[in-house]
Amino acid sequence: MLTHTVRARRSSEDFPRADHLAAKIAEVAADPVPVEPEPAEMVANRIIDNAAVSAAAVLRRPVTVARQQALAHPARRGAWVFGVGGTYSAEWAAWANSVAARELDFHDTFLAAEYSHPGDNIPPLVAVAQQLELAGADLIRGVVTAYEIQIDLTRGICLHEHKIDHVAHLGPSVAAGIGAMLRLDTETIYQAVGQALHLTTSTRQSRKGLISSWKAFAPAHAGKVAIEAVDRAMRGEGSPAPIWEGEDGVIAWLLGGSDREYRVPLPAPGEPKRAILDSYTKEHSAEYQSQAPIDLARRLRERIDDLGEIATIVLHTSHHTHVVIGTGSGDPQKFDPDASRETLDHSLPYIFAVALQDGSWHHERSYAAERAHRPDTVELWHKISTLEDPEWTRRYHSADPAEKAFGARAEVTMKSGDVIVDELAVADAHPLGARPFRRPQYVQKFTELAGAVVEPAERERFLAAVGALADLRAGDLGALNLRVDPRVLERAPAIAPGLFGE
């Protein structure tokens, strides 16, 4: 890997285009280095993972809205919308499929200087590949590249410090992934990356306070914008430049300012792209930093005879966990039984209380209104707080995969004065966890989540297609669309008409 130092530059400086971060990303995307078998296998796993969580979310209101919007844009040569037949304009299919994959906060993650859900790259790349009738190997190359770029940006550039939403790394990664998939030249990819970043920077309010359904739409918007940016760049249109480093660019005015330097690692020429292997998926439908605490709560449940005798619970954890999903956020909504599902899945006190009481976690039952309003749950919930522990913060940011951790130490003080202490560094499903996810676990997750909405024969057909992804020929990527039983879709909520369609 090569580490690139990135900082703001005055317009009067001699700053060659080849030194722009967007140019470095374009070079990585255009590098024809072969994809290694292990990353290619992980691409298939993550396609299965996205389909699983999309199936579980298919009847939810935001997913229904996005699907209806997409269905208003049919195209003879287009892409497939999750769950239904027919083809639709690629950017709108990507929009609908991205919302479905993101809605339940249940797919993969990578955490470093910034947060990311790199599985958000998959729907826009699949949609473009389907519309242009590409082959499975083309899609794999694009997805591996998109993961590489988003994860490398996440390692090097912190966005949330300046209240910028993490999808600002997603726009450039989708653009780069499409560029790699289509084997575009570096100049075209450079312009597309710049446009995508310029148009996908937004504030973090989408993940603060009372969190709305826009949390699911935000990555869909970034992917849709990136598709359109690539289209314009292919037609010869340019972008603001240098987009990160310019005097009025992203670093100067949205991030650390003129005195701040960022160090972004990117593969050297000819170096295989393997960053997808550093990401990890979820066993539980909740914000990733709650994955290990959920497993910790399940383990603690076996050691506490009477939860009613708990006086307080303090979760010692990293700075990020404390201020994003813990009491360090200062968000009273995190203790409100009437808060939205999106808010509760960013409330570690709520999540820990329910997991401790139930000894399990479920993507629907654990968030049900009656569950959140249970008096004993509300009582326990308000006994839970978080504190930053410098050691957990250090481990969160560690570059050593064997040391990097997103867990917590729980100190449970009983009314008797007894203190029960336990800790867990990584979730059970993490590559270093007790039950790491491999292909059988991805298939099991898919079978459990899709079982209620997809017929067995269709599930088997889909898994066979994904299993043969590298061998799918040009024009065969429609096989990656999972058809949902039409009788299931009839149960989707009624949506008021908008601008598009009848």
Secondary structure by P-SEA (a helix, b strand, c coil): cbbbbbbbbcccccccccccaaaaaaaaaaccccccaaaaaaaaaaaaaaaaaaaaacccaaaaaaaaaaaaccccbbbbcccccccccaaaaaaaaaaaacccccccccccccccccccccaaaaaaaaaacccaaaaaaaaaaaaaaaaaaaacccccccccccaaaaaaaaaaaaaaaacccaaaaaaaaaaaaaacccccccccccccccccaaaaaaaaaaaaaaaaaaaccccccccccccccccccccccccbbbbbbbbcccccccccccbbbbcccccccaaaaaaaaaaacccccccccccbbbbbbcaaaaaaccccccccccccccccaaaaaacaaaaaaaaaaaccccccccccccccccaaaaaaaaabbbbbbaaaaaaaacccccccccbbbbbbbccccbbbbbbbccccccccccbbbcaaaaaaaaaaaacccccaaaaaaaaaaaaacccccccccccccccccaaaaaaccccccccccc
